[in-house]
Amino acid sequence: MFNASLKEIAAALGARKISSVDLTEQFLDRIGRLNGDLNAFITVDRAKSLAQAREADARIARGDAAPLTGIPIAHKDIFCARGWLTSCGSKMLSNFVSPYDAHVIEQFNRAGAVILGKTNMDEFAMGSSNETSFYGPVKNPWDRAFVPGGSSGGSACAIAARLAPGATGTDTGGSIRQPAALSGITGLKPTYGRVSRYGMVAFASSLDQGGAMGKSAEDVALLLNVMAGFDARDSTSLERSPEDFAGALAQPWAGAAAEQPLAGLRIGVAREHFGAGLAADVAEAVRGALAEFERLGASRVDIELPRSELSVPAYYVIAPAEASSNLSRFDGVRYGYRAPEYRDLLDMYCKTRAQGFGAEVKRRILIGTYVLSHGYYDAYYLKAQRIRRLIAEDFARAFSRCDLIMGPTSPTVAFPLGSKVSDPVQMYLNDIYTIPPNLAGLPAMSLPCGFGAGNLPVGLHVVGDYFSEARMLKVAHHFQRATDWHLRAPKGI
Ligand code: GLN
């Protein structure tokens, strides 16, 4: 079952070819064998997972199974799950057992899915390589000397190494899509507001968005069906009627015939996505994918995203500003880590934060506090917000001429562990293509489209207009029916 799609697993469960308990045990055994090396999971809890699996089996026996009932799903350790350690990859929360469920976890529980474990991540989701985790780096299953991407690197690795059939992630500036690209899987960040942020540890609240990671667009659609939905406890949650993201995947693009299922689809290609900084191997794989889309009937439209080069600097003002505010709650008083020795209250705050946060998180808090401080607010923070608006306008203009925008997800394939840790700017530049959709609140996904240097995977980035997830997934599904990049698994896996 390790290579099976969610639909195949659901069919096997429904036909009683396997029970949820057996299935969950098989994945737990596999995690037991491989996680010591890959480090994709921070927490597994056999007893808890199997208890949920038994409930799922009873529900299947009663005949009221939902599509994901009985299927074990891995959750990024940023989602609060009742009774589970929810560390967010940080020493600060290394003793935090959540007393409640995030909305996303509630939805998976309601669907009867099994929590397989909590996946490793960059500390507080700050990073692009999973190397800032308090729990140590995650390895890329395609080559263990390389990073899996981040910050949802544990979830990406778990899917790529077939340790989990599906996983959740979060994406503030690329944390679902960049690790999906570097690990050779499919991942989607929905429109901002689609997935509730309730119970999702906050990094930069105006950018954070939960999403799904899986082996294929079809699997991602099934996961998104469970995750998405209005939640009154998140003030930015969008009240929209439920959509079935998986229902219409196989249908051709509006009006197209079966032989050329994507006829009529206009793909926007931006010059800015193929300029300096893009590695030749990535460019070649992406161009190959674009040619495949043309074979499927799509046409190409040249578009411009002139302000996209401003996105990284704007993001690294806005995201740290919000983070500095969000992370002020970690003071050693109410929950989480507290320094063991201190003189007085102020000393306790200082020592707790000095000991509990890692270097990257401290860097962001310092930058964020600085750009929000009197005298710098207008020069940095307000200016960044204006750039954000301009970037959203660029996209709006582009979407008047095309249906989807395609390009590379990341400028390079996975890089060696340790190679960028001492150069934050190089690390930040990894997200040059993924950050603009977060700034605009647009949905975006990455899907496998080839291999580059060192036989490492390349991701194709697909950006859609607001609420176009169903269309994006359909287009991705047609690509995956015509190609087999997404079916390739790392050697020895
Ligand atoms: N890599 C980016 C950062 O470090 C994005 C992280 C994310 O999307 N959570 O902020």
Boltz pocket constraint, residues with backbone or C-beta under 6 A from the ligand:
constraints:
  - pocket:
      binder: B
      contacts: [[A, 124], [A, 125], [A, 126], [A, 127], [A, 128], [A, 150], [A, 151], [A, 170], [A, 171], [A, 172], [A, 173], [A, 174], [A, 175], [A, 176], [A, 203], [A, 319], [A, 427], [A, 431]]
      max_distance: 6.0
